[in-house]
Amino acid sequence: MSGSFTLHQLGPNEATRFENWLRLFGDVFEEQGTYTAAMPGRAYREELLNDKNFIALAALDKDAPEKIIGGLAAYVLPKFERERSEVYIYDLAVDAARRREGIATALIEALKPLARARGAHVIFVQADYGDDAAIALYTKLGVREEVLHFDIEVYENYSQ
């Protein structure tokens, strides 16, 4: 792990840091509207960050600790067939200017003990075809499975 950043688990009373974390995802994925147009209010944010089934990690610039340079959002999925869980990495982003410093790997490594503490036996993540950097990272850290993903509409006029 590089000495140029520190890792931090977001807590419920960190409104500014949470908003900066969302901005990072918006910047990296070029989807500011998705991540910042309707940021969660205080009650929702605090409930989410207090939920043992949600994990929010941030990589902070060591020289400017309020600057978030990496982020990971994960969900703990309790299983029904056994008394165990799986952890799903929902989003993982690293500031473009800070890539190749080991930040994404460090975030995933920091997730492992948190997953174990929640009874998880595996962490899984999806990658899009064409996202060669993510595919290379996840191949280095885990076993690749070919799956199909489907979005099932909840409302009649579904739009992303």
N, CA and C atoms as a LAMMPS dump frame, in Angstrom:
ITEM: TIMESTEP
0
ITEM: NUMBER OF ATOMS
480
ITEM: BOX BOUNDS ff ff ff
-5.0000000000000000e+02 5.0000000000000000e+02
-5.0000000000000000e+02 5.0000000000000000e+02
-5.0000000000000000e+02 5.0000000000000000e+02
ITEM: ATOMS id mol type element x y z
1 1 1 N 0.851 -1.179 0
2 1 2 C 0 0 0
3 1 3 C 0.893 1.237 0
4 2 1 N 0.541 2.186 -0.786
5 2 2 C 1.302 3.424 -0.891
6 2 3 C 1.163 4.248 0.377
7 3 1 N 2.181 5.043 0.661
8 3 2 C 2.135 5.915 1.822
9 3 3 C 1.465 7.237 1.534
10 4 1 N 0.9 7.411 0.327
11 4 2 C 0.335 8.703 -0.056
12 4 3 C -1.158 8.82 0.24
13 5 1 N -1.757 7.778 0.852
14 5 2 C -3.171 7.829 1.176
15 5 3 C -3.44 6.996 2.417
16 6 1 N -4.589 7.289 3.033
17 6 2 C -5.053 6.489 4.162
18 6 3 C -6.454 5.994 3.829
19 7 1 N -6.867 4.941 4.504
20 7 2 C -8.205 4.386 4.28
21 7 3 C -9.085 4.695 5.469
22 8 1 N -10.359 4.905 5.187
23 8 2 C -11.295 5.33 6.225
24 8 3 C -12.672 4.757 5.935
25 9 1 N -13.328 4.218 6.97
26 9 2 C -14.723 3.793 6.825
27 9 3 C -15.61 4.966 7.213
28 10 1 N -16.503 5.35 6.309
29 10 2 C -17.377 6.49 6.566
30 10 3 C -18.366 6.174 7.678
31 11 1 N -18.57 7.158 8.529
32 11 2 C -19.515 7.035 9.618
33 11 3 C -20.718 7.934 9.408
34 12 1 N -21.757 7.764 10.221
35 12 2 C -23.019 8.476 10.018
36 12 3 C -22.954 9.988 10.215
37 13 1 N -21.967 10.496 10.902
38 13 2 C -21.891 11.942 11.177
39 13 3 C -20.883 12.656 10.29
40 14 1 N -20.633 12.13 9.117
41 14 2 C -19.638 12.713 8.21
42 14 3 C -20.303 13.205 6.927
43 15 1 N -21.17 14.176 7.057
44 15 2 C -21.95 14.668 5.918
45 15 3 C -21.057 15.175 4.79
46 16 1 N -20.108 16.026 5.098
47 16 2 C -19.245 16.6 4.062
48 16 3 C -18.427 15.525 3.38
49 17 1 N -17.857 14.635 4.162
50 17 2 C -17.044 13.562 3.587
51 17 3 C -17.924 12.648 2.719
52 18 1 N -19.133 12.352 3.17
53 18 2 C -20.05 11.518 2.385
54 18 3 C -20.375 12.196 1.053
55 19 1 N -20.653 13.489 1.094
56 19 2 C -20.957 14.218 -0.142
57 19 3 C -19.754 14.242 -1.083
58 20 1 N -18.551 14.418 -0.539
59 20 2 C -17.343 14.387 -1.364
60 20 3 C -17.115 12.995 -1.956
61 21 1 N -17.466 11.972 -1.183
62 21 2 C -17.373 10.583 -1.639
63 21 3 C -18.302 10.375 -2.831
64 22 1 N -19.538 10.879 -2.736
65 22 2 C -20.475 10.787 -3.853
66 22 3 C -19.968 11.56 -5.081
67 23 1 N -19.388 12.724 -4.85
68 23 2 C -18.844 13.522 -5.962
69 23 3 C -17.737 12.764 -6.695
70 24 1 N -16.907 12.051 -5.938
71 24 2 C -15.849 11.264 -6.561
72 24 3 C -16.448 10.24 -7.532
73 25 1 N -17.471 9.501 -7.082
74 25 2 C -18.11 8.531 -7.966
75 25 3 C -18.671 9.224 -9.205
76 26 1 N -19.331 10.355 -9.017
77 26 2 C -19.873 11.102 -10.143
78 26 3 C -18.798 11.526 -11.128
79 27 1 N -17.676 12.012 -10.61
80 27 2 C -16.572 12.433 -11.472
81 27 3 C -15.969 11.25 -12.227
82 28 1 N -15.647 10.193 -11.509
83 28 2 C -14.974 9.04 -12.119
84 28 3 C -15.856 8.371 -13.163
85 29 1 N -17.143 8.203 -12.853
86 29 2 C -18.045 7.527 -13.777
87 29 3 C -18.707 8.488 -14.769
88 30 1 N -18.382 9.78 -14.653
89 30 2 C -18.972 10.821 -15.494
90 30 3 C -20.49 10.767 -15.432
91 31 1 N -20.986 10.656 -14.199
92 31 2 C -22.428 10.59 -13.939
93 31 3 C -22.763 11.459 -12.724
94 32 1 N -22.411 12.736 -12.791
95 32 2 C -22.675 13.635 -11.671
96 32 3 C -24.148 13.655 -11.297
97 33 1 N -25.016 13.622 -12.284
98 33 2 C -26.449 13.65 -11.994
99 33 3 C -26.886 12.481 -11.137
100 34 1 N -26.382 11.307 -11.446
101 34 2 C -26.736 10.106 -10.686
102 34 3 C -26.277 10.221 -9.237
103 35 1 N -25.08 10.714 -9.035
104 35 2 C -24.475 10.698 -7.701
105 35 3 C -24.677 11.972 -6.888
106 36 1 N -25.006 13.081 -7.536
107 36 2 C -25.066 14.33 -6.767
108 36 3 C -26.35 15.138 -6.928
109 37 1 N -27.172 14.818 -7.893
110 37 2 C -28.375 15.63 -8.141
111 37 3 C -29.385 15.545 -7.003
112 38 1 N -29.443 14.419 -6.331
113 38 2 C -30.421 14.238 -5.25
114 38 3 C -29.749 13.505 -4.085
115 39 1 N -28.712 14.122 -3.549
116 39 2 C -27.971 13.484 -2.454
117 39 3 C -28.901 13.172 -1.287
118 40 1 N -28.669 12.032 -0.648
119 40 2 C -29.515 11.66 0.492
120 40 3 C -29.478 12.706 1.599
121 41 1 N -30.605 12.882 2.245
122 41 2 C -30.682 13.775 3.39
123 41 3 C -30.035 13.146 4.615
124 42 1 N -29.967 13.934 5.658
125 42 2 C -29.275 13.51 6.881
126 42 3 C -29.82 12.196 7.45
127 43 1 N -31.126 12.085 7.611
128 43 2 C -31.705 10.889 8.228
129 43 3 C -31.403 9.645 7.392
130 44 1 N -31.566 9.742 6.09
131 44 2 C -31.299 8.604 5.211
132 44 3 C -29.823 8.207 5.28
133 45 1 N -28.933 9.208 5.16
134 45 2 C -27.486 8.967 5.191
135 45 3 C -27.081 8.306 6.494
136 46 1 N -27.575 8.836 7.622
137 46 2 C -27.2 8.274 8.915
138 46 3 C -27.706 6.844 9.07
139 47 1 N -28.93 6.586 8.614
140 47 2 C -29.466 5.221 8.683
141 47 3 C -28.632 4.275 7.82
142 48 1 N -28.294 4.72 6.612
143 48 2 C -27.489 3.899 5.71
144 48 3 C -26.127 3.584 6.315
145 49 1 N -25.446 4.593 6.814
146 49 2 C -24.101 4.393 7.332
147 49 3 C -24.077 3.686 8.688
148 50 1 N -25.207 3.611 9.353
149 50 2 C -25.326 2.813 10.582
150 50 3 C -25.712 1.366 10.292
151 51 1 N -26.157 1.094 9.075
152 51 2 C -26.626 -0.24 8.705
153 51 3 C -25.435 -1.19 8.581
154 52 1 N -25.461 -2.307 9.327
155 52 2 C -24.353 -3.263 9.281
156 52 3 C -24.244 -3.95 7.927
157 53 1 N -25.268 -3.809 7.086
158 53 2 C -25.256 -4.419 5.765
159 53 3 C -24.828 -3.464 4.658
160 54 1 N -24.272 -2.321 5.031
161 54 2 C -23.718 -1.387 4.053
162 54 3 C -22.338 -0.958 4.53
163 55 1 N -21.388 -0.922 3.615
164 55 2 C -20.016 -0.534 3.948
165 55 3 C -19.57 0.543 2.968
166 56 1 N -19.114 1.669 3.492
167 56 2 C -18.601 2.768 2.677
168 56 3 C -17.158 3.039 3.084
169 57 1 N -16.239 2.83 2.154
170 57 2 C -14.822 3.066 2.413
171 57 3 C -14.322 4.196 1.525
172 58 1 N -13.402 4.958 2.06
173 58 2 C -12.802 6.053 1.301
174 58 3 C -11.295 6.002 1.433
175 59 1 N -10.626 6.319 0.338
176 59 2 C -9.179 6.534 0.357
177 59 3 C -8.984 8.042 0.404
178 60 1 N -8.252 8.492 1.409
179 60 2 C -8.04 9.919 1.62
180 60 3 C -6.605 10.286 1.276
181 61 1 N -6.439 11.414 0.615
182 61 2 C -5.109 11.918 0.318
183 61 3 C -4.41 12.22 1.632
184 62 1 N -3.233 11.65 1.842
185 62 2 C -2.535 11.822 3.118
186 62 3 C -2.189 13.287 3.388
187 63 1 N -1.906 14.051 2.339
188 63 2 C -1.549 15.454 2.508
189 63 3 C -2.762 16.377 2.623
190 64 1 N -3.908 15.906 2.185
191 64 2 C -5.147 16.686 2.251
192 64 3 C -6.265 15.726 2.631
193 65 1 N -6.393 15.381 3.927
194 65 2 C -7.299 14.321 4.359
195 65 3 C -8.773 14.519 4.021
196 66 1 N -9.192 15.721 3.674
197 66 2 C -10.581 15.907 3.266
198 66 3 C -10.782 15.581 1.788
199 67 1 N -9.68 15.376 1.061
200 67 2 C -9.782 15.042 -0.362
201 67 3 C -9.901 13.529 -0.512
202 68 1 N -11.017 13.106 -1.076
203 68 2 C -11.258 11.687 -1.296
204 68 3 C -10.753 11.334 -2.686
205 69 1 N -9.845 10.35 -2.737
206 69 2 C -9.231 9.955 -4.004
207 69 3 C -9.658 8.549 -4.437
208 70 1 N -10.399 7.872 -3.57
209 70 2 C -10.911 6.544 -3.908
210 70 3 C -12.125 6.237 -3.06
211 71 1 N -13.024 5.44 -3.595
212 71 2 C -14.214 5.085 -2.837
213 71 3 C -14.699 3.689 -3.183
214 72 1 N -15.278 3.042 -2.191
215 72 2 C -15.855 1.704 -2.37
216 72 3 C -17.169 1.66 -1.615
217 73 1 N -18.206 1.191 -2.282
218 73 2 C -19.516 0.976 -1.655
219 73 3 C -19.835 -0.503 -1.775
220 74 1 N -20.18 -1.127 -0.651
221 74 2 C -20.463 -2.563 -0.667
222 74 3 C -21.688 -2.874 0.18
223 75 1 N -22.374 -3.934 -0.217
224 75 2 C -23.551 -4.402 0.502
225 75 3 C -23.317 -5.817 1.009
226 76 1 N -23.724 -6.065 2.24
227 76 2 C -23.683 -7.398 2.828
228 76 3 C -25.023 -8.058 2.532
229 77 1 N -24.969 -9.221 1.924
230 77 2 C -26.179 -9.936 1.539
231 77 3 C -26.297 -11.208 2.382
232 78 1 N -27.143 -11.181 3.413
233 78 2 C -27.33 -12.392 4.221
234 78 3 C -27.93 -13.498 3.343
235 79 1 N -27.385 -14.69 3.472
236 79 2 C -27.865 -15.822 2.689
237 79 3 C -29.022 -16.507 3.41
238 80 1 N -29.836 -17.203 2.672
239 80 2 C -30.973 -17.895 3.282
240 80 3 C -30.691 -19.381 3.483
241 81 1 N -29.781 -19.945 2.686
242 81 2 C -29.563 -21.385 2.748
243 81 3 C -28.552 -21.806 3.814
244 82 1 N -27.778 -20.849 4.295
245 82 2 C -26.807 -21.097 5.358
246 82 3 C -26.677 -19.834 6.193
247 83 1 N -26.139 -19.991 7.37
248 83 2 C -25.897 -18.828 8.235
249 83 3 C -24.575 -18.188 7.84
250 84 1 N -24.601 -17.5 6.744
251 84 2 C -23.433 -16.782 6.248
252 84 3 C -23.9 -15.691 5.295
253 85 1 N -22.959 -14.893 4.859
254 85 2 C -23.263 -13.771 3.98
255 85 3 C -22.298 -13.741 2.812
256 86 1 N -22.633 -12.91 1.841
257 86 2 C -21.733 -12.552 0.761
258 86 3 C -21.673 -11.032 0.752
259 87 1 N -20.571 -10.487 0.302
260 87 2 C -20.443 -9.039 0.186
261 87 3 C -20.311 -8.688 -1.291
262 88 1 N -21.132 -7.753 -1.722
263 88 2 C -21.155 -7.306 -3.108
264 88 3 C -20.561 -5.903 -3.2
265 89 1 N -19.49 -5.775 -3.95
266 89 2 C -18.929 -4.446 -4.212
267 89 3 C -19.799 -3.808 -5.283
268 90 1 N -20.556 -2.812 -4.866
269 90 2 C -21.493 -2.154 -5.763
270 90 3 C -20.796 -1.114 -6.64
271 91 1 N -19.919 -0.343 -6.055
272 91 2 C -19.153 0.662 -6.787
273 91 3 C -17.745 0.744 -6.219
274 92 1 N -16.786 0.948 -7.109
275 92 2 C -15.394 1.152 -6.739
276 92 3 C -14.828 2.168 -7.721
277 93 1 N -14.299 3.257 -7.199
278 93 2 C -13.788 4.317 -8.062
279 93 3 C -12.505 4.893 -7.482
280 94 1 N -11.597 5.257 -8.391
281 94 2 C -10.35 5.925 -8.004
282 94 3 C -10.174 7.129 -8.919
283 95 1 N -9.845 8.264 -8.321
284 95 2 C -9.586 9.489 -9.071
285 95 3 C -8.588 9.187 -10.191
286 96 1 N -8.887 9.63 -11.401
287 96 2 C -8.051 9.328 -12.565
288 96 3 C -6.596 9.733 -12.363
289 97 1 N -6.359 10.838 -11.67
290 97 2 C -4.991 11.315 -11.452
291 97 3 C -4.233 10.468 -10.433
292 98 1 N -4.926 9.595 -9.711
293 98 2 C -4.288 8.806 -8.651
294 98 3 C -4.281 7.303 -8.935
295 99 1 N -4.581 6.938 -10.148
296 99 2 C -4.585 5.514 -10.487
297 99 3 C -3.158 4.973 -10.532
298 100 1 N -3.046 3.669 -10.418
299 100 2 C -1.769 2.943 -10.45
300 100 3 C -0.953 3.16 -9.18
301 101 1 N -1.642 3.543 -8.088
302 101 2 C -0.983 3.698 -6.786
303 101 3 C -1.384 2.593 -5.816
304 102 1 N -2.207 1.655 -6.26
305 102 2 C -2.655 0.579 -5.388
306 102 3 C -3.867 0.92 -4.545
307 103 1 N -4.551 1.995 -4.875
308 103 2 C -5.692 2.444 -4.072
309 103 3 C -6.856 1.46 -4.164
310 104 1 N -7.209 1.023 -5.365
311 104 2 C -8.326 0.082 -5.518
312 104 3 C -8.034 -1.225 -4.789
313 105 1 N -6.828 -1.735 -4.948
314 105 2 C -6.447 -2.974 -4.254
315 105 3 C -6.507 -2.781 -2.75
316 106 1 N -6.019 -1.65 -2.259
317 106 2 C -6.046 -1.376 -0.818
318 106 3 C -7.478 -1.298 -0.296
319 107 1 N -8.368 -0.691 -1.058
320 107 2 C -9.771 -0.624 -0.64
321 107 3 C -10.379 -2.027 -0.526
322 108 1 N -10.093 -2.875 -1.505
323 108 2 C -10.621 -4.244 -1.463
324 108 3 C -9.998 -5.012 -0.301
325 109 1 N -8.719 -4.847 -0.079
326 109 2 C -8.066 -5.523 1.047
327 109 3 C -8.654 -5.056 2.377
328 110 1 N -8.982 -3.768 2.478
329 110 2 C -9.591 -3.236 3.706
330 110 3 C -11.008 -3.776 3.89
331 111 1 N -11.664 -4.117 2.8
332 111 2 C -13.017 -4.674 2.876
333 111 3 C -13.02 -6.092 3.441
334 112 1 N -11.967 -6.854 3.191
335 112 2 C -11.93 -8.268 3.597
336 112 3 C -12.198 -8.487 5.084
337 113 1 N -11.493 -7.809 6.001
338 113 2 C -11.791 -8.059 7.42
339 113 3 C -13.192 -7.591 7.828
340 114 1 N -13.695 -6.547 7.184
341 114 2 C -15.054 -6.094 7.465
342 114 3 C -16.063 -7.136 6.997
343 115 1 N -15.787 -7.76 5.865
344 115 2 C -16.658 -8.823 5.352
345 115 3 C -16.618 -10.036 6.281
346 116 1 N -15.423 -10.425 6.699
347 116 2 C -15.307 -11.561 7.632
348 116 3 C -16.073 -11.294 8.916
349 117 1 N -15.968 -10.074 9.425
350 117 2 C -16.65 -9.714 10.676
351 117 3 C -18.173 -9.794 10.541
352 118 1 N -18.661 -9.711 9.313
353 118 2 C -20.104 -9.797 9.067
354 118 3 C -20.519 -11.19 8.591
355 119 1 N -19.644 -12.166 8.77
356 119 2 C -19.972 -13.545 8.442
357 119 3 C -19.935 -13.878 6.968
358 120 1 N -19.254 -13.07 6.177
359 120 2 C -19.198 -13.319 4.737
360 120 3 C -18.165 -14.391 4.414
361 121 1 N -18.486 -15.163 3.407
362 121 2 C -17.544 -16.172 2.946
363 121 3 C -16.914 -15.785 1.611
364 122 1 N -17.448 -14.751 0.965
365 122 2 C -16.901 -14.32 -0.32
366 122 3 C -17.291 -12.862 -0.561
367 123 1 N -16.462 -12.191 -1.351
368 123 2 C -16.763 -10.851 -1.864
369 123 3 C -16.896 -11.015 -3.367
370 124 1 N -17.939 -10.422 -3.953
371 124 2 C -18.049 -10.492 -5.411
372 124 3 C -18.299 -9.11 -5.985
373 125 1 N -17.979 -8.979 -7.275
374 125 2 C -18.049 -7.694 -7.957
375 125 3 C -18.313 -7.947 -9.438
376 126 1 N -18.96 -7.019 -10.088
377 126 2 C -19.192 -7.078 -11.526
378 126 3 C -18.25 -6.12 -12.228
379 127 1 N -17.92 -6.428 -13.464
380 127 2 C -17.148 -5.517 -14.311
381 127 3 C -17.796 -5.505 -15.685
382 128 1 N -17.775 -4.362 -16.31
383 128 2 C -18.35 -4.229 -17.642
384 128 3 C -17.336 -4.631 -18.7
385 129 1 N -17.824 -5.291 -19.759
386 129 2 C -16.955 -5.572 -20.899
387 129 3 C -16.369 -4.255 -21.385
388 130 1 N -15.092 -4.266 -21.687
389 130 2 C -14.423 -3.059 -22.15
390 130 3 C -13.732 -2.277 -21.041
391 131 1 N -14.069 -2.555 -19.79
392 131 2 C -13.398 -1.889 -18.664
393 131 3 C -12.18 -2.733 -18.293
394 132 1 N -11.167 -2.653 -19.155
395 132 2 C -10.01 -3.535 -19.039
396 132 3 C -9.251 -3.377 -17.728
397 133 1 N -9.175 -2.155 -17.204
398 133 2 C -8.457 -1.945 -15.939
399 133 3 C -9.16 -2.664 -14.79
400 134 1 N -10.48 -2.552 -14.725
401 134 2 C -11.232 -3.229 -13.666
402 134 3 C -11.131 -4.743 -13.828
403 135 1 N -11.254 -5.225 -15.051
404 135 2 C -11.167 -6.667 -15.293
405 135 3 C -9.794 -7.192 -14.875
406 136 1 N -8.74 -6.466 -15.198
407 136 2 C -7.389 -6.895 -14.812
408 136 3 C -7.235 -6.928 -13.289
409 137 1 N -7.747 -5.904 -12.618
410 137 2 C -7.671 -5.852 -11.152
411 137 3 C -8.409 -7.027 -10.53
412 138 1 N -9.643 -7.241 -10.933
413 138 2 C -10.452 -8.294 -10.326
414 138 3 C -9.919 -9.687 -10.679
415 139 1 N -9.328 -9.837 -11.853
416 139 2 C -8.717 -11.112 -12.232
417 139 3 C -7.521 -11.413 -11.334
418 140 1 N -6.776 -10.37 -11.002
419 140 2 C -5.616 -10.527 -10.116
420 140 3 C -6.051 -10.954 -8.708
421 141 1 N -7.217 -10.492 -8.279
422 141 2 C -7.654 -10.719 -6.899
423 141 3 C -8.616 -11.882 -6.717
424 142 1 N -9.25 -12.341 -7.793
425 142 2 C -10.299 -13.354 -7.617
426 142 3 C -10.455 -14.27 -8.801
427 143 1 N -11.51 -15.04 -8.77
428 143 2 C -11.833 -16.007 -9.812
429 143 3 C -12.938 -15.432 -10.685
430 144 1 N -12.724 -15.463 -11.986
431 144 2 C -13.69 -14.902 -12.926
432 144 3 C -14.815 -15.887 -13.198
433 145 1 N -16.033 -15.377 -13.2
434 145 2 C -17.219 -16.149 -13.574
435 145 3 C -17.941 -15.389 -14.671
436 146 1 N -18.445 -16.1 -15.643
437 146 2 C -19.248 -15.485 -16.704
438 146 3 C -20.708 -15.556 -16.272
439 147 1 N -21.363 -14.412 -16.186
440 147 2 C -22.765 -14.362 -15.776
441 147 3 C -23.521 -13.409 -16.688
442 148 1 N -24.81 -13.491 -16.628
443 148 2 C -25.67 -12.541 -17.316
444 148 3 C -26.334 -11.676 -16.255
445 149 1 N -26.531 -10.424 -16.556
446 149 2 C -27.131 -9.468 -15.626
447 149 3 C -28.384 -8.916 -16.301
448 150 1 N -29.482 -8.867 -15.555
449 150 2 C -30.74 -8.349 -16.098
450 150 3 C -31.297 -7.285 -15.161
451 151 1 N -31.763 -6.188 -15.72
452 151 2 C -32.499 -5.188 -14.962
453 151 3 C -33.985 -5.45 -15.184
454 152 1 N -34.713 -5.642 -14.104
455 152 2 C -36.148 -5.896 -14.185
456 152 3 C -36.875 -4.645 -13.711
457 153 1 N -37.711 -4.105 -14.562
458 153 2 C -38.393 -2.851 -14.262
459 153 3 C -39.325 -2.988 -13.062
460 154 1 N -39.31 -1.979 -12.228
461 154 2 C -40.226 -1.895 -11.097
462 154 3 C -41.4 -1.003 -11.476
463 155 1 N -41.104 0.03 -12.267
464 155 2 C -42.12 0.947 -12.756
465 155 3 C -42.283 0.736 -14.242
466 156 1 N -43.414 1.087 -14.778
467 156 2 C -43.666 0.855 -16.198
468 156 3 C -42.745 1.672 -17.099
469 157 1 N -42.442 2.899 -16.72
470 157 2 C -41.579 3.751 -17.545
471 157 3 C -40.198 3.826 -16.929
472 158 1 N -39.536 2.705 -16.853
473 158 2 C -38.204 2.607 -16.25
474 158 3 C -37.184 3.361 -17.077
475 159 1 N -36.399 4.16 -16.42
476 159 2 C -35.271 4.794 -17.08
477 159 3 C -34.138 4.873 -16.074
478 160 1 N -32.961 4.726 -16.571
479 160 2 C -31.781 4.742 -15.698
480 160 3 C -31.386 6.136 -15.497
